């Protein structure tokens, strides 16, 4: 599901930022999930005419240089892939995006809700917690974990931060605002 979500995020970013043609992609390529996302992003970018600037980020010390490279190559937006690295360092990534005035979309809802990021698209965590509780209850009642079906998230949220959009001088298309699950004002 990670590759499809990465492609969806790229599509949402291109809808939000009219005429965007160059997107900085931060990926922790030591994680195999990152390669799947990057491949999906490359396919999506080809069909939408967007050039990706993929930066492999291995430590938090790599982040400033990745942003500098992206800005020097005229990045017009930012997409962080969905590895745990970017959840751990989400605050720093959001700060650097703001510093460089890059409209960004994140795989963690908190980046847009609490950290001042422009957008986020991710599974609804409340729904995931409810599912986890159901699994725990079934296991406590004697079910074998190996007998329980694997479930993927079923509910996703799009969060748009209008305060950040105003700071960046962006106006969201009404259609995109209409499908947002949460709007931070």
N, C-alpha and C positions, 0 to 999 in steps of 0.2 A: 504494500500500500504506500510506502514511502515515495517511490518514484512518481506515482500518480499525483500524490499530494504536492510534490515539488513542482510538477508541471502546472498544477492548478494555481499554485502561488505565483508562478511566473505570469500566467494569464491574468490573474487579478492585479498584479503590479502593472502590467502593460495597459490594462483598462484604467487604472487609477492615474497613471502618468502619461498623458497624451503625447504621442510622438517619441516615446522612449525608444532608444535604439541600442544602448550599451548598458549592460547590467553586470555589476560586480557580484560574483558568487563566492561566498566563503564556504569552504568545505573542509572537513577534517578527513582527509583521504586515507588515513590509517584505518578508518572504520569501513568495512566492506559495504555497508549501507550507503555510504557517501558515493561510491562509484555508480551504484544503481541510480541514485538521484541525479548525478551529473549527466549520465547517459540520457535519461529521460528529459532533462533540461535542454540538452543539446538538440534532441529531436524536436522539442517544442519550440526552441529558439529558431531553428531552421524554418519551420513553417510560419513563424510570425515575423521573421525578418529582424530578429534581435541578435546582437553579438554578445556573447558571454565572455566575461573576463574571470576565469576560474583561478582562485587563489587557495592553495593548500595551506591550512593553518594548523600547526601542530601544538603550539603553546600560546598562552596569552601574550607573550612577548612578540609573537608573530603578527598580532592584530594590527598595530599601527602601520607596519610596513605594507601589509596587505591593502589597507585603506589608501595609503599613499600611492601605491602602484595603481590601484583602481582609479583614483582621482587623476593621476598623471596620464592614464589612458582614456580619460574623458568619460568615466562611468557616470551614468545618469540615474542609477538606482542600485539597490542592494537587495540580494536574496541570500539568507543564511539557510543552509541545508539542515536537516533534522537529525543531527547527532547530539549525544548528550553533552559534548564539548560546548555547544552553543547555548545549552540550557544553563550550564555552570557559569559560563562567561557572558551570559545574555546582557547583563548590565553594561559591561565594558563595550560590547558590540553596539548596543543602542547609543551609548555616549559618543562613540566614534562616528556613527552614522549621523548623529545630530551635529557634531563638530564639523563634519565635511558636507553637511546639508544634503545628504543622500536620502531620498525617499526609499523606505525599506519595508519589506514584508518578512515576517518571522514565523517559525514553526511553533512558537510558544506564545500563548495568548497573553501572558503577563507582560511581554515586551510592549504590547500596545496598550494594555490596561493600566499598568502601574509604572512602566519605565519610560514612557514617552515615545515609544516607537510608532511609526505611522500606521502599520497594518499587521494583522496576524491572522493566520488561517490554520486551525488545528482541531483535533478531536475535542469534544466537550468533556472536560475532566470530571464534572459531576456525574455524567452518564457512565464514564469509565469506572469511577469509584463505586457506583451502584452495582455495576456488573461484577466487580471484584468482591463486593460484599456477598452477592448471591453465590459466587463460587466458593467463598469461605464457608458460608452456611451449608452448602451441599457437602463440602469436605468434612465439616464437623459432624454432619449427620451420617457419615460413613462412606460417601462416594470416593472412589479412587480418583486422584487428580488426572491420571492417564486416561480415564474414561470420559472426562469432561471435554466437550468440544472447544476448539479454539475459536474465539470470536474476535472479529475485528471491530474497531469502533464503528458505530452506526450514526452518530450525531456529530456534526462538525460546526464550528463557529467561525464567522468572519467578524473580526473586530476592526473598526476604523477609528483612529484618533484624530478628531477634527482640530484639536488644539495644535497638534503637530503639523497637520496640513496647513493651517493658517501660518504657522511659523515658516514653513517651506514655501508659502505662496501658492499652494495647490488648491484647486477646487475639484471636489470629487464629482464625477458624473452622477446625476440623479438615480440612474438605474443601479449603479453600484451601491449607493447609499441605501436604496430600497431593499437590497438583499442582505445588508449587514445585520448580524444578530445583535451586535452591541455597537453603539456609537459613543465614544468618549468626547464630551464637550467641555 
